[in-house]
């Protein structure tokens, strides 16, 4: 499922990322668990928590990040 479809306060594991080097520099890598903090309205970014950091991911990029929900 794409990251932009994950509901707020849900944890998920990243399965596939687009080839964008900045994501890797921010710590977003395959196999990493993130938690969706919020999805901003009007096409705004998806904010995820990675450890103690919050990272805003553009909605267009979030559509390309495939994740698996952690139960």
N, C-alpha and C positions, 0 to 999 in steps of 0.2 A: 504494500500500500504506500502511496506517496506521503511524504511528511506533512504536506499541507492538508491532508484528510484526517490526521490524528487529532483526537479531542484533547481539550485542555486537561492538564494534570495527569496525562498518560505517559508512562515510560515506554520507550521502544529502543530496539537495537538497529543501528544503521547496517543495511545489507548491501547497498550499492549507491555510489556517489557519481555525479558528473565529473568530468575532468577539469576541475577548477582548483588551481593550486592554493588559493586563499582558504578554501575549506580545510585543507590539510594543515595549513599554518594555524588555523583557529582551533585545531584539535578534533575536528570532525573527520573521523576515519571509519572504515568498515569495521564492524564488530564493537563499536563504542556504544554505550547506552546513554541516551539523552532523555530528558523529560520536557514535554511541551508546556511552557509557562503560559503563553497566550498567543492568540492569533489576532492580529490587529485588523480592524475593519477597513473597508473600502480598498481592498487590494494591498494592504500594508504587509509588513514582514511577519514571519512566524518567529516567536522568541522561544528558544530552547535553553535549558539549563544543562551544562556540562560540568560536573563537579560543582564548584562554587561559583562558576562564571555563567553569565547569561549572554547568549549570542543571538543577534537578530539575523535571520536568513530571509532574503528577498523571496517573495511568494513564487516567482518564476523559477528560482533555484530550488525551493522547497518541493516544487512539483516534480523535480528530477531526482530527488533523494528518495530511494526506496528503503522502507523500514519494516520491522516486524514488531508488533506489539508484545510487550513483556507482561505476562499475567501474574 
